Amino acid sequence: MTDTIPGATGAPLPPLSDADFRLGAEPFTHERRAEVLDRLEEHLERHRVRMLGYQVNLSLDGHASLGRFLRHHINNAGDPFVDSRFSLHSRWLERAVLEHYARLWHARLPEDPARPRNDDAWGYVLSMGSTEGNLYALWNARDYLDGNALVRDEISGEASCRTTYVRAQHPDDNPNAYSPVAFFSQETHYSHIKAMRVLDIPTFYDLGGSLYPGQCPIDLSGTGTRTYNGWPLGGVPTTGGDEGPGTVDIDALVPLVEFFAAKGHPVLVNFNVGSVFKGAYDDVETACARLRPVFERYGLVDRTVRFDPDDPERTSVRNGYWVHVDGALGGAYAPYLEKARDSGLVKSAPPVFDFRIPEVSSIVTSGHKYPGAPVPTGIYLSRAGSKLRPPSDPAVVSSPDSTFAGSRSGFASLAMWNHLARLGEEEQLRQAAESLHVAEYAAARLRELSATLREREEPWAEDGIEVGHGDHALSIWFQQPRTEITAKYTLACVPLSRDGQRHDYSHVYVMPHVTRDLIDELLTDLARPGAFDRTAEEGAVRPPLPGQD
């Protein structure tokens, strides 16, 4: 298969294969190695210019000057605020990037990083994307909620020995006091499920379905939601179901949290800011305002954790909840949309999600999505007072092992710093506003196309192409077209349910490299007769989704 479709311009590109790059006992000749690398570059370039389906910013020309640093191994192993004996690092740049995001997310910067206050910001630049940040956040949340000693709880005797958990014993009247339960919406990224399995954190529907069958406090009848013993599989329902904008249903979230809080469980709540498929923004501020009295009613605010029942001094005061914000996409540009609204460049902005909300414990964002980086990376920030205790203080590194990774990419910090150093705040907010304007343009053009296809009763699109676009979202979703088109524009494809039937969707993500001209090119291809006719493609039927329990 080539990356062109009938009627489109551009010469077919023969596909690359494993055989082109397979290594053997003999080295590649210089000419052969140059040839296959040229073909790889050609492949990347052809697909880069039309990348529409995934949340990556490909406006990366400003990073070309960083090539000279590839001759160096740059490793930021250890804590970003504690220098290591390993001299080939970029911690100065990492700290500058962290300070930038602390200001952007309204977190207080420490006056003395060696002695941070509990509400000061602490974090690090990720070597992976937000999956690493989510995994670290959930690990930190688990240790915080299940009664493990934190960095600020210097109670373990030998401070350098961290290989054994100092863990509280649950009180006699509450065996669930240190058994956290996780809550997240059905739009949440799949990495959360992976992280919870790795960390053995039960989800509310796993625990509810196994221990409290038929006792779910929300009414799911008539919603088409898949269930496990009456509990909604996959997460808290979203507003409007699969046809809605993808924001968490706060009216469903609150009673679900209260059900487990009433049984003595601490709670871990995840919110999305720019969800993976629909680009949805959960209303974190309103949700936390609704949850606040629940936390207070069931003793989850400033509860006392006792490490030794015979020693009243061995205690820690902390909350029985952790609110994490997965801003993998929106965390980096939603603040600029807020500033753009205040400057009159856009009419409105997404809801507040950051550390201005007292319940928010941690935030992550992916640097390679927005603002854009040539390697996967991201930012994790939390409050210093809730920081977990590093498992060890490796003498060989001479910096606390307080991040998830051992070795960490110093090049990622360099790339993030380089982008932020090139663009001032005014240009950042104008870029965010323009991305939103192009997304609104794409949604309008797709809806016009949908109406046109209905009028001409186009096969497989006789009812239109089911266009969806949420407020402030950079994602626009629509009926999945033929494989040639999804391949040409690298469109993501996801099955959703409508009226109990499977409908296959693709989406466009308008990142800063996406222009109106590129949207017009896509629309030209989608308007061709038969563009949505997938009758000859495997898996293109619309069978009913799996039934309820």
C-alpha positions as CSV (number, residue, x, y, z in Angstrom):
1,M,0.0,0.0,0.0
2,T,1.2,3.5,-0.7
3,D,0.4,6.7,1.2
4,T,-1.7,8.2,-1.7
5,I,-5.4,7.7,-2.6
6,P,-7.0,7.8,-6.0
7,G,-7.2,11.3,-7.3
8,A,-4.6,12.6,-4.8
9,T,-1.3,14.1,-6.0
10,G,2.1,12.7,-5.1
11,A,4.1,9.8,-6.3
12,P,3.6,6.5,-4.5
13,L,6.2,5.7,-1.9
14,P,7.2,2.0,-1.6
15,P,6.7,0.9,2.0
16,L,9.7,0.4,4.2
17,S,10.2,-3.1,5.6
18,D,12.3,-4.8,8.3
19,A,14.5,-6.3,5.5
20,D,15.7,-2.8,4.6
21,F,17.3,-2.4,8.1
22,R,18.1,-5.9,9.2
23,L,21.6,-6.2,10.7
24,G,24.0,-9.0,10.1
25,A,27.5,-10.1,10.8
26,E,28.9,-7.7,8.3
27,P,28.5,-3.9,8.6
28,F,26.5,-1.9,6.1
29,T,28.6,-0.2,3.5
30,H,28.6,3.6,3.8
31,E,26.6,3.9,0.7
32,R,24.0,1.3,1.7
33,R,23.6,2.8,5.2
34,A,23.1,6.3,3.7
35,E,20.6,4.9,1.2
36,V,18.3,3.3,3.8
37,L,18.6,6.3,6.2
38,D,17.6,8.6,3.3
39,R,14.6,6.4,2.7
40,L,13.7,6.6,6.4
41,E,14.0,10.4,6.2
42,E,11.8,10.5,3.1
43,H,9.2,8.3,4.9
44,L,9.1,10.6,7.9
45,E,9.0,13.8,5.8
46,R,6.1,12.6,3.7
47,H,4.0,11.6,6.7
48,R,5.1,14.6,8.8
49,V,3.5,17.1,6.4
50,R,0.1,15.5,6.7
51,M,0.0,14.3,10.3
52,L,-3.5,15.1,11.5
53,G,-4.7,12.3,13.8
54,Y,-2.3,12.4,16.8
55,Q,-1.5,14.9,19.4
56,V,2.0,15.8,18.4
57,N,3.3,19.2,17.3
58,L,5.5,18.8,14.3
59,S,6.6,22.4,14.0
60,L,10.1,21.5,15.1
61,D,12.4,23.4,12.9
62,G,13.6,25.5,15.8
63,H,15.2,22.3,17.3
64,A,17.6,21.8,14.3
65,S,20.3,23.8,16.1
66,L,20.4,21.2,18.9
67,G,22.0,18.6,16.6
68,R,25.4,19.5,18.0
69,F,24.4,18.2,21.4
70,L,23.9,14.7,20.0
71,R,27.6,14.0,20.3
72,H,27.2,14.3,24.1
73,H,25.6,11.9,26.5
74,I,23.4,14.2,28.7
75,N,22.0,12.4,31.8
76,N,20.0,14.0,34.6
77,A,19.9,11.0,36.8
78,G,18.6,11.8,40.3
79,D,16.6,14.7,41.7
80,P,16.6,17.8,39.5
81,F,17.2,20.1,42.5
82,V,20.2,18.1,43.9
83,D,23.2,18.1,41.7
84,S,25.0,14.9,40.9
85,R,28.7,14.0,40.6
86,F,27.9,13.0,37.1
87,S,29.0,16.2,35.2
88,L,27.3,15.6,31.8
89,H,23.8,16.9,32.8
90,S,21.4,19.8,32.0
91,R,19.9,20.4,35.4
92,W,20.1,24.2,35.0
93,L,17.8,24.0,32.0
94,E,15.5,21.4,33.7
95,R,15.0,23.7,36.7
96,A,14.2,26.6,34.4
97,V,11.6,24.5,32.6
98,L,10.1,23.4,35.9
99,E,9.9,27.0,37.1
100,H,8.1,28.0,33.9
101,Y,5.4,25.3,34.4
102,A,5.1,26.1,38.1
103,R,4.3,29.7,37.2
104,L,2.0,28.6,34.4
105,W,0.1,26.3,36.8
106,H,0.1,28.8,39.7
107,A,2.3,26.7,41.9
108,R,4.5,28.5,44.5
109,L,8.2,28.3,43.8
110,P,10.5,27.3,46.7
111,E,12.6,30.1,48.1
112,D,15.1,27.4,49.0
113,P,14.8,24.2,46.9
114,A,16.8,22.3,49.6
115,R,14.1,23.2,52.2
116,P,10.8,23.5,50.3
117,R,7.6,24.3,52.1
118,N,4.7,21.8,51.9
119,D,2.9,23.8,49.3
120,D,5.9,24.6,47.2
121,A,6.2,23.0,43.7
122,W,8.4,19.9,43.2
123,G,8.7,17.9,40.0
124,Y,10.9,16.8,37.1
125,V,11.2,16.6,33.3
126,L,10.1,13.2,32.1
127,S,12.1,10.9,29.9
128,M,8.9,9.3,28.6
129,G,5.6,11.1,27.9
130,S,2.7,11.6,30.3
131,T,2.5,7.8,30.8
132,E,5.6,8.1,33.0
133,G,4.1,11.1,34.8
134,N,0.8,9.3,35.4
135,L,2.6,6.3,36.7
136,Y,4.7,8.4,39.0
137,A,1.7,10.4,40.2
138,L,-0.3,7.2,41.0
139,W,2.7,5.7,42.8
140,N,3.1,8.9,44.8
141,A,-0.7,8.9,45.5
142,R,-0.7,5.3,46.6
143,D,2.1,5.8,49.1
144,Y,0.5,9.0,50.3
145,L,-2.9,7.4,50.8
146,D,-1.9,4.0,52.1
147,G,0.0,5.3,55.1
148,N,3.6,5.2,53.9
149,A,6.0,7.7,55.3
150,L,6.8,10.7,53.1
151,V,10.0,12.7,52.6
152,R,8.8,15.2,55.3
153,D,8.1,12.3,57.8
154,E,11.6,11.9,59.1
155,I,10.7,9.1,61.5
156,S,12.5,6.1,60.3
157,G,15.7,6.4,62.2
158,E,18.5,6.0,59.8
159,A,17.6,8.7,57.1
160,S,19.8,7.1,54.4
161,C,18.0,3.8,54.7
162,R,14.9,3.9,52.5
163,T,14.8,0.2,51.4
164,T,12.0,-0.6,53.8
165,Y,8.6,1.1,53.9
166,V,7.6,2.8,57.1
167,R,3.9,2.1,56.9
168,A,1.0,3.0,59.2
169,Q,-1.3,0.3,60.7
170,H,-5.0,0.9,60.0
171,P,-7.1,1.9,63.1
172,D,-9.2,-0.9,64.6
173,D,-12.4,0.9,63.7
174,N,-11.6,1.3,60.0
175,P,-9.8,-1.6,58.1
176,N,-10.1,0.4,54.9
177,A,-8.3,3.5,56.2
178,Y,-5.2,2.8,54.0
179,S,-6.9,1.1,51.0
180,P,-7.2,3.7,48.3
181,V,-9.7,3.4,45.5
182,A,-9.2,5.0,42.0
183,F,-11.8,7.0,40.1
184,F,-11.4,8.2,36.5
185,S,-13.7,8.8,33.6
186,Q,-14.3,6.6,30.6
187,E,-12.3,9.0,28.5
188,T,-9.2,8.5,30.5
189,H,-6.0,7.4,28.8
190,Y,-5.2,3.7,28.8
191,S,-2.0,4.3,30.6
192,H,-3.9,4.8,33.9
193,I,-5.3,1.2,33.7
194,K,-1.7,-0.1,33.1
195,A,-0.4,2.0,36.0
196,M,-3.1,0.8,38.4
197,R,-2.3,-2.8,37.6
198,V,1.4,-2.3,38.1
199,L,0.8,-0.5,41.4
200,D,-2.1,-2.8,42.5
201,I,-4.5,0.1,43.0
202,P,-8.1,-1.1,42.7
203,T,-10.5,0.8,40.5
204,F,-14.0,1.7,41.9
205,Y,-15.7,-0.7,39.5
206,D,-13.4,-3.6,40.2
207,L,-13.9,-3.2,44.0
208,G,-17.6,-2.3,43.7
209,G,-18.4,-5.2,41.4
210,S,-16.6,-7.8,43.5
211,L,-17.5,-6.6,47.0
212,Y,-20.7,-4.6,46.5
213,P,-22.5,-6.2,43.5
214,G,-25.8,-4.4,42.7
215,Q,-25.1,-1.5,45.0
216,C,-23.8,1.1,42.5
217,P,-25.2,4.4,43.7
218,I,-25.9,5.8,40.2
219,D,-28.6,4.8,37.8
220,L,-27.2,3.3,34.6
221,S,-30.5,2.1,33.1
222,G,-31.1,3.2,29.6
223,T,-27.6,4.5,29.1
224,G,-26.1,1.6,27.2
225,T,-23.1,1.6,29.6
226,R,-21.3,-1.7,29.9
227,T,-21.3,-2.9,33.5
228,Y,-19.8,-5.3,35.9
229,N,-22.3,-6.5,38.5
230,G,-24.1,-3.2,38.1
231,W,-20.9,-0.9,38.2
232,P,-19.9,1.1,35.1
233,L,-17.0,-0.7,33.4
234,G,-14.1,1.5,32.1
235,G,-14.7,4.4,34.4
236,V,-17.1,7.1,35.5
237,P,-19.6,7.9,32.8
238,T,-19.1,11.0,30.7
239,T,-21.7,13.7,29.9
240,G,-23.8,12.6,26.9
241,G,-22.2,9.2,26.7
242,D,-20.2,8.3,23.6
243,E,-22.1,11.0,21.7
244,G,-21.2,13.7,24.2
245,P,-18.2,16.0,24.6
246,G,-16.2,13.5,26.8
247,T,-16.2,15.4,30.0
248,V,-16.6,13.5,33.3
249,D,-20.2,13.5,34.6
250,I,-19.8,15.2,38.0
251,D,-23.3,14.1,39.0
252,A,-22.1,10.5,38.7
253,L,-18.6,11.0,40.1
254,V,-19.7,12.5,43.4
255,P,-22.0,9.7,44.6
256,L,-19.5,7.1,43.5
257,V,-16.7,8.8,45.6
258,E,-19.1,9.2,48.5
259,F,-20.0,5.5,48.4
260,F,-16.4,4.4,49.1
261,A,-15.5,7.4,51.3
262,A,-18.4,6.3,53.6
263,K,-16.8,2.8,53.8
264,G,-13.6,4.4,55.1
265,H,-11.5,4.3,51.9
266,P,-9.2,7.1,50.9
267,V,-9.8,8.2,47.3
268,L,-7.6,8.8,44.2
269,V,-9.4,10.9,41.6
270,N,-8.0,11.6,38.1
271,F,-9.3,14.4,35.8
272,N,-8.5,14.9,32.1
273,V,-7.5,18.2,30.6
274,G,-7.4,17.5,26.8
275,S,-8.6,13.8,26.8
276,V,-7.0,11.4,24.4
277,F,-9.8,11.1,21.7
278,K,-12.2,14.0,22.2
279,G,-9.8,16.5,23.7
280,A,-12.2,17.1,26.6
281,Y,-11.6,19.3,29.6
282,D,-13.0,18.0,32.8
283,D,-14.3,20.8,35.0
284,V,-11.8,20.2,37.8
285,E,-12.7,23.3,39.8
286,T,-16.5,22.5,39.9
287,A,-15.8,18.8,40.6
288,C,-13.5,19.6,43.5
289,A,-16.0,22.1,45.0
290,R,-18.6,19.3,44.9
291,L,-16.3,16.7,46.4
292,R,-15.0,19.0,49.1
293,P,-17.9,18.5,51.5
294,V,-17.7,14.7,50.9
295,F,-14.0,14.8,51.9
296,E,-14.9,16.8,55.0
297,R,-17.9,14.6,55.9
298,Y,-15.9,11.4,56.0
299,G,-12.8,12.6,57.7
300,L,-10.5,12.7,54.6
301,V,-9.2,16.3,55.4
302,D,-6.1,16.5,57.5
303,R,-6.5,13.0,58.9
304,T,-3.8,11.8,61.3
305,V,-1.7,8.8,60.1
306,R,-0.2,6.9,63.1
307,F,2.9,4.8,62.4
308,D,3.2,3.4,66.0
309,P,0.2,3.1,68.2
310,D,2.5,3.2,71.3
311,D,4.3,6.4,70.2
312,P,2.0,9.4,69.7
313,E,4.9,11.4,68.2
314,R,5.2,9.0,65.2
315,T,2.4,10.5,63.2
316,S,1.8,12.4,60.0
317,V,-1.1,14.7,59.1
318,R,-2.3,14.5,55.5
319,N,-5.4,14.3,53.4
320,G,-7.2,11.1,52.6
321,Y,-7.6,12.1,49.0
322,W,-5.4,12.7,46.0
323,V,-6.5,14.6,43.0
324,H,-4.4,14.1,39.9
325,V,-4.8,16.1,36.6
326,D,-3.8,14.3,33.4
327,G,-3.0,17.3,31.2
328,A,-1.0,15.3,28.7
329,L,-2.3,17.5,25.9
330,G,-4.3,20.5,27.4
331,G,-2.1,21.1,30.4
332,A,0.5,23.0,28.3
333,Y,-1.8,25.2,26.2
334,A,-5.1,25.6,28.2
335,P,-3.4,28.2,30.4
336,Y,-2.5,30.2,27.3
337,L,-6.1,30.0,26.1
338,E,-7.1,31.6,29.5
339,K,-4.6,34.4,28.8
340,A,-5.8,34.7,25.2
341,R,-9.3,35.1,26.5
342,D,-8.2,37.8,28.8
343,S,-6.5,39.5,25.9
344,G,-9.5,39.3,23.7
345,L,-8.0,36.8,21.2
346,V,-10.6,34.1,22.0
347,K,-14.1,34.4,23.4
348,S,-13.8,31.8,26.3
349,A,-11.3,29.4,27.8
350,P,-11.4,25.9,29.4
351,P,-12.2,25.5,33.1
352,V,-9.5,26.1,35.7
353,F,-7.6,22.9,36.5
354,D,-4.3,23.9,38.2
355,F,-2.8,24.4,41.7
356,R,-5.2,27.4,42.3
357,I,-7.6,24.6,43.3
358,P,-6.5,23.5,46.8
359,E,-7.4,19.8,46.3
360,V,-5.2,19.4,43.2
361,S,-2.2,17.2,44.2
362,S,-0.3,16.7,40.9
363,I,-0.4,17.6,37.3
364,V,1.4,16.1,34.2
365,T,1.7,17.3,30.6
366,S,3.5,15.8,27.6
367,G,6.1,18.1,26.1
368,H,6.2,16.4,22.7
369,K,2.4,17.0,22.2
370,Y,2.3,20.6,23.1
371,P,4.4,22.7,22.8
372,G,6.4,20.1,20.8
373,A,9.7,18.3,21.1
374,P,11.7,15.9,18.9
375,V,11.7,13.2,21.6
376,P,9.0,12.0,24.0
377,T,9.0,14.0,27.2
378,G,6.8,15.8,29.7
379,I,6.5,17.6,33.0
380,Y,5.4,16.3,36.4
381,L,4.6,18.7,39.2
382,S,3.2,18.1,42.7
383,R,3.3,19.7,46.1
384,A,6.6,19.2,47.9
385,G,4.8,18.2,51.2
386,S,3.3,15.1,49.6
387,K,6.5,13.9,47.9
388,L,7.1,10.2,48.4
389,R,10.3,8.9,50.0
390,P,12.9,7.8,47.5
391,P,13.5,4.1,47.8
392,S,17.2,4.7,48.0
393,D,19.9,7.4,48.1
394,P,22.5,6.0,45.6
395,A,26.0,7.1,46.6
396,V,27.2,6.4,43.1
397,V,24.9,9.2,41.7
398,S,25.0,11.4,44.9
399,S,21.5,12.7,44.1
400,P,18.4,11.2,45.6
401,D,16.6,8.7,43.5
402,S,13.4,10.7,43.7
403,T,12.1,10.3,40.1
404,F,10.7,7.3,38.4
405,A,13.6,6.7,36.0
406,G,17.2,6.0,36.9
407,S,18.9,7.6,34.0
408,R,16.9,10.5,32.7
409,S,17.2,12.3,29.4
410,G,19.0,15.5,29.7
411,F,18.3,16.1,26.0
412,A,14.6,16.3,26.7
413,S,15.1,19.2,29.2
414,L,17.4,20.9,26.6
415,A,14.6,20.5,23.9
416,M,11.9,21.8,26.2
417,W,14.1,24.8,27.4
418,N,15.0,25.6,23.8
419,H,11.3,25.9,22.7
420,L,10.3,28.0,25.7
421,A,13.4,30.2,25.3
422,R,12.5,30.9,21.6
423,L,8.9,31.9,22.2
424,G,7.7,34.6,24.5
425,E,4.4,34.5,26.3
426,E,2.6,36.7,23.8
427,E,3.6,34.4,20.9
428,Q,2.6,31.3,23.0
429,L,-0.9,32.6,23.6
430,R,-1.3,33.7,20.0
431,Q,-0.2,30.2,18.9
432,A,-2.8,28.6,21.2
433,A,-5.5,30.9,20.0
434,E,-4.7,30.2,16.4
435,S,-4.8,26.4,17.0
436,L,-8.2,26.8,18.5
437,H,-9.4,28.9,15.6
438,V,-8.1,26.3,13.1
439,A,-9.9,23.5,15.1
440,E,-13.2,25.5,14.9
441,Y,-12.6,26.0,11.2
442,A,-12.1,22.2,10.7
443,A,-15.2,21.4,12.7
444,A,-17.3,23.8,10.6
445,R,-16.0,22.4,7.3
446,L,-16.6,18.8,8.4
447,R,-20.2,19.7,9.4
448,E,-20.7,21.3,6.0
449,L,-19.4,18.1,4.3
450,S,-21.7,16.0,6.5
451,A,-24.7,18.0,5.4
452,T,-23.6,17.7,1.7
453,L,-23.2,13.9,2.0
454,R,-26.7,13.6,3.5
455,E,-28.2,15.6,0.7
456,R,-26.7,13.3,-2.0
457,E,-27.3,10.1,0.1
458,E,-23.7,9.0,-0.3
459,P,-23.3,5.3,0.5
460,W,-22.0,4.7,4.0
461,A,-22.6,8.4,4.8
462,E,-26.2,8.8,3.9
463,D,-26.9,10.0,7.4
464,G,-23.9,12.3,7.4
465,I,-20.5,11.6,9.1
466,E,-21.5,12.2,12.7
467,V,-19.1,15.1,13.4
468,G,-18.3,15.9,17.0
469,H,-16.4,18.8,18.6
470,G,-16.3,19.9,22.2
471,D,-15.8,23.4,23.6
472,H,-12.2,24.6,23.3
473,A,-11.1,21.1,22.0
474,L,-8.4,20.8,19.4
475,S,-9.9,17.4,18.4
476,I,-12.7,16.9,15.9
477,W,-14.1,13.4,15.4
478,F,-16.1,12.0,12.5
479,Q,-17.0,8.8,10.8
480,Q,-14.0,6.7,9.8
481,P,-13.2,7.0,6.1
482,R,-11.4,4.5,3.8
483,T,-8.0,3.1,4.8
484,E,-6.3,5.1,2.0
485,I,-7.4,8.3,3.7
486,T,-6.6,7.3,7.2
487,A,-3.1,6.2,6.1
488,K,-2.4,9.4,4.1
489,Y,-3.3,11.7,7.1
490,T,-2.3,9.3,9.9
491,L,-5.8,9.4,11.4
492,A,-6.4,7.6,14.7
493,C,-9.4,5.3,14.5
494,V,-11.6,4.4,17.5
495,P,-14.8,2.4,17.8
496,L,-17.6,4.1,19.9
497,S,-21.2,3.1,20.6
498,R,-24.3,4.9,19.3
499,D,-27.7,3.3,20.1
500,G,-26.0,0.1,21.0
501,Q,-24.3,-0.2,17.7
502,R,-20.6,0.0,16.9
503,H,-19.6,3.1,14.9
504,D,-16.0,3.6,13.8
505,Y,-14.6,7.1,14.2
506,S,-11.5,9.0,13.2
507,H,-10.3,12.3,14.6
508,V,-8.3,15.3,13.6
509,Y,-6.0,16.9,16.1
510,V,-5.2,20.5,15.3
511,M,-1.7,21.1,16.6
512,P,0.4,24.2,15.8
513,H,1.7,22.6,12.6
514,V,-1.8,22.1,11.2
515,T,-3.0,24.8,8.8
516,R,-6.3,25.7,7.1
517,D,-4.7,24.6,3.8
518,L,-4.1,21.1,5.2
519,I,-7.7,20.9,6.5
520,D,-8.9,21.9,3.1
521,E,-6.8,19.1,1.5
522,L,-8.3,16.6,3.9
523,L,-11.8,17.9,3.1
524,T,-11.1,17.5,-0.7
525,D,-10.3,13.9,-0.2
526,L,-13.2,13.2,2.1
527,A,-15.6,14.8,-0.4
528,R,-14.7,12.4,-3.2
529,P,-17.3,9.8,-4.0
530,G,-16.8,6.6,-2.0
531,A,-14.5,8.2,0.5
532,F,-16.5,6.6,3.4
533,D,-17.4,3.4,1.6
534,R,-15.6,0.8,3.6
535,T,-17.7,-2.2,2.6
536,A,-14.6,-4.0,1.2
537,E,-12.5,-3.4,4.3
538,E,-12.2,-6.0,7.0
539,G,-13.9,-5.0,10.3
540,A,-16.0,-2.3,8.6
541,V,-19.3,-3.6,9.7
542,R,-21.2,-2.2,12.6
543,P,-22.1,-5.2,14.9
544,P,-23.7,-4.6,18.2
545,L,-21.2,-4.0,21.0
546,P,-20.9,-6.7,23.7
547,G,-24.0,-6.9,25.8
548,Q,-24.6,-5.9,29.4
549,D,-24.0,-8.2,32.3
